[in-house]
């Protein structure tokens, strides 16, 4: 299993598909399927039956997962999409992610 370049809480940009160009925050990463749920991206209409939570029922809009290969991390410095690199931090000895565009470390 390969390591993914995106984590929960990251701001990402969609680079392919119906939602191309949209940006949002990652809500959840589904590692087994290499997919992610992104806030406000890839919205689908879901038909719901009336229940205790929604007594009216009807059609609700919700996010659907999108493949990780269609997402790119947004650079914290410049604000545009960037590739992600990994390097071992000199001080702590831990593996850190960094932006290939600006060289900035991603928290």
ChimeraX attribute file (.defattr): number of C-alpha atoms within 10 A of each C-alpha:
attribute: neighborCount
match mode: 1-to-1
recipient: residues
	/A:1	6
	/A:2	6
	/A:3	7
	/A:4	13
	/A:5	16
	/A:6	20
	/A:7	16
	/A:8	14
	/A:9	13
	/A:10	20
	/A:11	22
	/A:12	24
	/A:13	24
	/A:14	25
	/A:15	16
	/A:16	15
	/A:17	12
	/A:18	11
	/A:19	16
	/A:20	14
	/A:21	12
	/A:22	17
	/A:23	21
	/A:24	17
	/A:25	19
	/A:26	19
	/A:27	16
	/A:28	16
	/A:29	21
	/A:30	14
	/A:31	14
	/A:32	7
	/A:33	11
	/A:34	16
	/A:35	20
	/A:36	23
	/A:37	21
	/A:38	28
	/A:39	20
	/A:40	16
	/A:41	23
	/A:42	19
	/A:43	16
	/A:44	13
	/A:45	12
	/A:46	12
	/A:47	11
	/A:48	13
	/A:49	11
	/A:50	11
	/A:51	9
	/A:52	7
	/A:53	7
	/A:54	10
	/A:55	10
	/A:56	11
	/A:57	13
	/A:58	12
	/A:59	12
	/A:60	11
	/A:61	12
	/A:62	13
	/A:63	16
	/A:64	16
	/A:65	20
	/A:66	22
	/A:67	16
	/A:68	19
	/A:69	15
	/A:70	16
	/A:71	25
	/A:72	22
	/A:73	23
	/A:74	23
	/A:75	24
	/A:76	18
	/A:77	13
	/A:78	11
	/A:79	10
	/A:80	13
	/A:81	21
	/A:82	19
	/A:83	13
	/A:84	20
	/A:85	15
	/A:86	14
	/A:87	12
	/A:88	11
	/A:89	12
	/A:90	8
	/A:91	6
	/A:92	8
	/A:93	9
	/A:94	10
	/A:95	11
	/A:96	14
	/A:97	19
	/A:98	20
	/A:99	20
	/A:100	15
	/A:101	15
	/A:102	12
	/A:103	13
	/A:104	14
	/A:105	18
	/A:106	17
	/A:107	8
